[in-house]
Amino acid sequence: MDHRQLVRTIAAGRIVAGTALLLLPGTIAGRWIGPDARAPGAKVMTRAMGARDLAIGAGTITALANGQPSRHWALAGAASDLVDGLATLLAIRHIGARRALPLLAVAATAGIASYVAAEHLD
């Protein structure tokens, strides 16, 4: 898999995750942060995060498909993934390792992969 395909795959996953967070915020975020995800304020933040992921994913795929610069999209995705991981790490005592570790693994892997791949784009 080349770097463009890796970034495209991560972007597609970001679109799926973002859409799920927008449509089912309490359910999807509940797997990450627990019962607090069903609170109205948490749903607002979850939907906002979903919109962010959907926009970054769609922007990345559009740029790649049209031969436009895509490095900045990959870096935006990397930054958001790494911040999600850091926020999860900071809250691990509250949400528990069972909930936090899967997100940490995905966020760190996607963030690092996007960052490395971005260096080979454009």
N, C-alpha and C positions, 0 to 999 in steps of 0.2 A: 504494500500500500504506500503510495507516495504522500507527500505532505499535503497536497491539495485534497486528496481523497480523505485523509485523516481529519482535516479541518471540516470538510463537508459532512462527514459522519458525525462528528461532535455537534455540528450545527443542527443536523437533523434531530439528534437526541434532545438538543436544547429546545427546538420547536415543539416536540412532543411533550417534554416536561413543562414548558411554559404554558402550553394549552391546557394541560391537566391542572396546573396550579390556578389558572384563571377560572376554569369551569368547576373544579371540585376542591376549593382551597382547604376546607376543614379536613377532608378525607386524605388528600395527598400530603399536606403538611403535617397531619397527625402522625404519619409514619416517621416523620423527622423530629418533631418537637413534642409530640404527645397530645394529651387532651386540651392543652392550652390553644391548640390550633383551631378549635371550634369557636373561640371567642370572637365577637364581631371585629375588634381591633386587629386581631391576628389575621383574620380573613382579608382585611384591607391590605395589610402588608404582604400577605401571600399573593394576592392578586397582582399587586404592584410588581413583585418579584417575577411572577409569571409573565407579565407584560414585558418586563426587561429581557427575560430569556427568549421570549418569542421574537422580539424586535432584533436582538443580536443574532439569533439563529437565522431569521429571514434575511437580514442584511448581509450576513456572511454568504448564504447560499446564492442570493441575487448577485452579489459582487463576483463570486466564483463563476457563476453561469454566464455572466456578461463580460468576462475578461477584465473587470475593473479591479483596482487595488483592493486586496482583501486582508492584508496584513493587519491593518488597524482593527478590523472586525475580529480577527482571531485574538488579538491582544486584549480587546474589550471583553471577550468571552473568558480569556484566561484570568483577567483581573477579577471579574465577577465570581468565577469559580473559586479562586483562591480566597477572596473575602468571605464567601459563603463557608468555606472550610474553616477559616479563622474564627468567624462568628460562632460556628458550631463548637469549635474547640474551647472557646471562652465560656460557653454555656453547658459544657459536657456534664458538670456536676448536677445541673438542674434537669437536663433532659435524659441523662443516663447514657452510658457507653453503648448499650444495645441499640439505641436509636441513633446515636451520633456516629459510631464507627462506619456504618455503610455510607453515610453521606460524606464523611471525611475521605473515605477511599475514592469515591466517585469524583468529588470536587478536586482533590489533589491530583488524581490521574488526569482528568480532563484539563485542569488548569495548567499543569506542567506540559502535557502533550500539546496543548494549543500554543503555549509560549514557545516551545521548541520548534513546532511546525511553522509558526509565524516568521521565524528567522529565515525561512526558506521560501517565503512567498514574495510575490511582486518582484 
